[in-house]
Amino acid sequence: MIAPRLAIRDIAIFERMMPFVRPFRFGAVTVTRAPQAFARVGVEVEGHGAARGVAAEMMMPKWFDKNPAKSPDETVGDLRASVARAAAAYAARAEADTAFGHHCETLLSQSAWAESRGLPTLTANFGPALMDKAVLDALLKALGLGLADGLCGNAPGLDARLTPDLDRTDVDDFLLDMQPSPSVAIRHTVGLLDELDGPHGLAADIRSTSLRHFKIKIGGDVSADLERLRAVTTLLAASAQDFRATLDANEQYDPDRLAVLLDSLETDPALAALRARLLYIEQPFDRRATFDAPLDERIGIPLIIDEADGDYAAFPRAALLGYRGVSSKSCKGLYKSLLNAARARAWNLSAGQPGRFFLTGEDLTCQAGLSVQQDTALAAILGITHVERNGHHYVDGFGPAPLDEAEAFAAAHPALYHRGKLDIRSGTLPAASLLTTPGFASGAEPDWAALAAIAPNIASQEFSA
């Protein structure tokens, strides 16, 4: 199809504090609550009329920006500012454009704004990532298309203008060749403070579900990490014999300590079961050091980038250094995930090595409702077969959301929820309704009256970029 042009008519942004039922320790930070951001965008689609799109994303402290000089609250304040600035920039675009065109035109000004304030690219891109999801939701609703049909037909107008290493045919061929996953297995997060035993421990979670994929956090203290990994391996080998696992260092390692960890994985009998089922290691080094030197060619486990994936150039730079993969997270931008997947396909075809380069599905504590639905749909459309899911683990159901809000999302996607919570009993999340319901995996909206406004409603004529 020819990608329709649309004009942004109005934007409103909100937030809701989400208290955690257990502390979440990752990297060097422990989180006990975090706010979730919401966007509501009204658009006018040429030839198709008006529509409204919605999106949500967690504003997790100290993940987007790990600057030790900043408090967790300060990093959340920066994310809030990113959302407000992106909303103003999108609303200021009075002219009609494709959905991807709106993204491209605002990304440059958003980056300049963030650079002038010393904010990292992940923080800068958070606001546009939220807006893009809501704009795409509105566009697909106006067209009466679900995500699968909308992307296969390139309704957003995706092209290679931000990825000069790709040809337009690479993008078109990727979209035509997409093979969505009908369901996505849950990769359960094992946080640094999560209990292994007891009524709320990992063993109990495995007994009550069919979980077989696990993401294990490591903290950079090699001795402590190895002791923890031995205990987790023993438990998984006994309770989930056919398990698969990944490790996430959240930037806490350096090459020397990683070499010690890798050597132990190869030689320690207590870790043999883990090593045999280990799929990859995520973001071992500080994002600023990731691109300093090539990886040791002797590393036998694929390494991927996550926090180092700050812009469109990150994945090609990392691949040249020996990294094999990059994470997909809707908080980093749905279009970046799609174009990185197009890159992986093109590189694998060129090298004649299927699966050498790949995308993974990782979490930002995606909450029940819009956030988990849209991120799961993105993973499914990319053909990713398992995705980290931890929002249900650290927040109880829909948290403080009103009951009618939870019921509306459950009615829209009944296979996804059970008794007001994400249904993890089978260890998988069905994706069919997320990919076919008109819009970007929404189907319902939050109770807007129950949210706190981040900024007043924004009309396009009130702002200049």
N, C-alpha and C positions, 0 to 999 in steps of 0.2 A: 504494500500500500504506500501511497504518498503520505508522509507524516503530516498530520494536521497541525496547523498553527493555532496557538491559543494565547489569550491575553490574561494576565493576572488581574483580578478585580478587587480582591480583598484578602487579607491575611490576619489571623489572630493566633497568638501563642500563649501557652499556659504551662503550668507545672503542678505536680502532686508529689509530696514527700512519701517515699516508700520505706517503712521500717522493716528491718531484717529480723528474721526469727532466730538467726545464728550469725555470729561474726564471720565475715568473708575475708580471709587473709590471702593476698596475692602480692608477689613482689615484696616491697617493704612497707605495705600499708594494710591496715585492717579497717574494713568498712562495716558499719552497723546500720546505716541508713543512707539513702541517696534519693534525690528528686528525679522524677521522670518528666521530660519535656513533651509537649503536645503541640501540633500545628494543625490549623484548619484553614484551608485555602480555597477561595472561590475563583473559578476561571470561566472564560467564555471561549469555547472551541469553535473555530470557524466552520460553519456548515452543520454544526451539531448542538449548538446552544450552550447553556450554562450548566455547570456541575460543581460539586464541592468535594474536595479530597481531604483526607486526614492521615496523620502519622504520629508516631510516638517513639521516643528513644530515651534510654537512661542517661543521666548526667553523672557518670561515675567519677568520684574524686580520685585524683592522683593516678589515673590511667593515661589520659590524653597528655598530661603534663606531669612529669615526675620531678620537676625542679624542687630540690630540697629546701629552697628558700621560701617556697609557697606552702601555705597551709592547705589541707583538703578543701576547706570552704572557699579559699581563694581560687582554686582550680575549678570548682563548680561555678563560681562567679564568672570566670572567663568563658565557660561553656554557655552560660546564660547570655552573656554579651554576644557571643558568636551567633546564637539563635536570633537575638534581637536585631543584630546588624544584617544577617542574611535575610530576615523577613523584610526589613526596610529596603534592601537592595532588590529583592525580587519584586516587591510591590512597586518600586520606582520604574520598572520596565513597562512603560505604557504601550510599547509596540508589541504586536503579536509575534510569536516565534514558536519553533518546535519545543517540546519539553526539554530535549537535550540542548537545544540552542539557548534556552534560558539558563541552564546549568553552566554552559561554557562562558556565557557573557558575564555572569555574576561571580564565577570562581576567581577570575583575575582580580577583580576589585576586592573581593573578600580576602584574598591572599595578601594584597598590598595593605589592607586595613590591619590584618593580623601582624604582618611584619613590622609595621610602624609601632606596634605595641609590644613587640617582643614575644608574641605568642607562637607556639609551635604549630606546624601545619595540621596536625591531627585536630587541635582545638579549632583552628581556622575553618576546617572543612566540616566540622560537626553541624554547624548551622545550615549550610547548603545541603548536606546529606538529608537532614530532616525535611527541608522544604521540597527537595526533589521527590521524596517518597509521597508527600501529600499532593504535589502537582501531578505525578504519574497516576495516583489514585483517582484524581478528578478527571484526567484525560480519558482513562480507560472506562470510567463510569459513563462519560459523555458518549463514548463510542459503543457502549454496551459489550465490552470485551473483558475477558479475564486476563490474567497476567501471561499465561502461556500463549494464547492467540495474539495478544497485543505485542509481545516481544518478537514472536516469530514473524509477524508482519511489520516489525520495526515501527510501531506507532510513535515512540518518542523521538524518532529521527536520529538514532545513534549513528555516528560516523567516526572517522579517524583523525579529526582535527586536533585532538589533545594527545594523540598517540602516533607521532610521526614514524615510529618503527613499524606500524601496521599500514597495510593498504586498505582502501575502502572494501575491496573484495574479501579481505580477511574478516572484516566485521560482518559483511553480508552473509558470507559462507557460514560463519559461526552461528548467527541467528537462525539460519535455515536448518542447520545441523543439530540444534539443541535437542537433547533427549532428557526431558525432565524426569526426576525421580518421583514415582508415585507415592512413596513414603520416605521418611528420613529417620534413621535410627538416632536415638538420643545418646550422646557421649556425655556421661555423667562427670561433673567436676568434683575432684577430690581436693578441696582447699587445704592450705597449710595447717589450719586449725580444726579441720573437720574430724570428728571422732570416727574411729574405725569400728568400734564395738558399742554396745549399748542400744537403747531403744531408738535413738536417732542417728545411729552410726551407719557407716558404709555397708556393713554386713546386713543390717536390717533393711536398708534400701534395696539391696540385691535380692533378699528373700521375698520382698513384697512386689517385685517387678521382674521384668525379663531383661534388665539392663545387661549389656555385654560389651559396651564401649565406654572407655573411661579416659578422662583427661586429668593427669596428676600434676599438681603444682609443685615446683621445686624452688628453693629460696636462695641458693648461692653458697650456702655453707655445705661443702661437699660431704663432710662426715655426717652431719645431721640429715642431709638429703638422702644419703645412701641408707642410713638406718631406717628412715621413713619408707623408702622404696622397698626395702626388704620386708617390712611389715605389710605393706600394701600388696606386694607380690604374693606373699604367703596367703593372704586373705582371698585375693582374686583367684589364685590357682585352686583353692579349695571350694570357692563358692560360685565361680563363673569360669569354668575350665576353658571355654572357647573364647575368652575375652580378647579384645584388642585395646591398645592403650596408646596415648600420646603423652609427652612431657611438655610442660610449659614453664620456662624459666623467667618470663616477664622481665627480661633485661638484667638479670642478677648474676650472670656468669661472665668470665673472661676466658680467652683461649686456653690458658694453662689449667684452670680449674675444670673447664669442660673436658679437657683431655683426660684428667684423672677420673671424672665421672664416666666417660665413655670406656675407658680401660676397665673400670669395675663392672660395667654392664657386660663386657665381653668375657670377663674372667671369673666373676663371683658366682659360684653355683647357686647361691640363694636368689640371684637375679636372672637366672637362665630363662625362666618362664616369661618374665617381663621382656627380656631382650628378644625372644623368639616372636613376640606378639607386638613389639613396639613399631609403630607406623612412622613417626617422625618426632623431631624435637622442635618446639616453637620458640622463636625469638630468644636465643641464648644470651646475646650481647646487648649492651646499651645501644639504643637506636643511633646514637651519634658515632659509635664505634663500628657499627655493622658494616659500613662500606670502606673501612680503613685498609683491609687486606683480604686476599682470597682465602677461602676455607682450605684447611688441610685436606688434600685429596684422599688421604687414608680414612677419613671419616666414613663409616659404612652405613650411617643412619641419615636419611634425608633431613635437612634443616630447612625451616621456613621462616619468613619474616611476618611480623604482626605490627608491633609498635613502630617498626622502621618503615612501614608502608605509608608514608606521609603524603606522597603525591603520585602523579601518574608515571613519573620516571623511576620510582623506587624498585618495582619488580624487575625491569630489564637490568638495572644496575646490580641488583642482588643476584640475578641469574648468571651474570658474567663472572661473579665471584664464587660460584659453586652452590648457591642456594637453589633448592628444587621447587619450592612452593611459596605461596602467599595466602594469607587468610582472607576470607570473605566475611565482612561484617557490614551490615547496612549503616552503622554509625560512621563508617569511613567513606560511604558513598556507593549507592547501588550501581551507578554507571562505571565506577572504577572496577568493581567486581566483574561486571560483564566484559569490560575491555581487557582486564587481566585474564579472564577465561579465554577470550579470543586469542590473546597472545600465547597462552599455554597450548591451545590447539594448533596454532600456526607453527610454533617452535617444534612441537612433537612431530607434526607432519614433515617438516623440513629435515629433522634429524632422523626420521624413520624409527622413532622410539616412543611408541604409545605409552602415555602415563608418566614419562620422565618428569615433565613439569606439570604442576597441578595446583588447584585451589582447595583449600580446606574451609570447613564451616566452624567458626568460633563464635563465642557469645560475648555480649556486654551486659550480662544479667538481664536479658530481654524479659519484659514482664508480660503476664497474661493479657490478652487483648491485642491491640494493634502491633505492639513491638514484636512479640514472639511470632505473630502470624506473618508479618511482612518479612522478617528475617528468615523464617523457615521457608517461606515461599521463594525467596531469593536463592537460598541454598538448593531447593528442589529444582528450580528452573535451570540451575547450572549443572544439574546432574550429580550433585554431591550426595553421597549415600548415608553419611552420618555427620551430625553437627553437635557441637557442644551446646548443652542446654543447662543453665543453672539458675535462671530466674525463679523457677518453681521451688528450687532447693533453699534459697535464701530469703524468699518472701512468701508468705502464706496466701496462696490463691491470688485473688485480685487485690490483696492488701486492703487499704482503706476505701477502695472504690465502692460506691453504692451498689446494693444488691441488683437493682434493675440494670445497671451497666453490665455487670457480670452475666446476667441472664440474657441480655441482648447479644453479646458475643457468643455465648454458648448456643443460642438459638440459630445464629448465622452459620456456625461451624460445629455442629453437635458431635462430630467424631473426634474433635480436638479437646473437649473438656468433659469432666466428670465431677459432679457435686461441687461445682464452683471453682474447680482447679484444673490445671493442665493435666490431661490424662496420660500418665506415663506408665500405666500398668503393663502395656505390651512392650515397652522399651522402644517404641517407634511413634512417630507423629505422622498421621495420614495427611497428604498434601493435596489431594484431589480438589476439595472445595476451595482451598487457598489459591489454586491455579486457575480455576474456572469461574468463580464468582466475579461478576463485573466489578472492576476496580483493582487496586493493588492489595489483595488479600485483606480487605477490611470487613465489609459486610455489616458493620455496626459502628456506632460512634460513642465516645465517652460521654458521660454526663457532664456537660460543659459547666453547669452551675456549681458542680462539686470541685472544680479546679480553680487554682489561683492564677490570675493573669500575670504573665511575665512583662507584658507591655500592653498599652491600649491597642484596640483594633487598628490595623494599619490599612489605609486606603491608598491606592497607587498614586493618586494625584497629590498626596500629602508629603511625599518624600522625593528627594533627588538622590541619585546613586552616589 
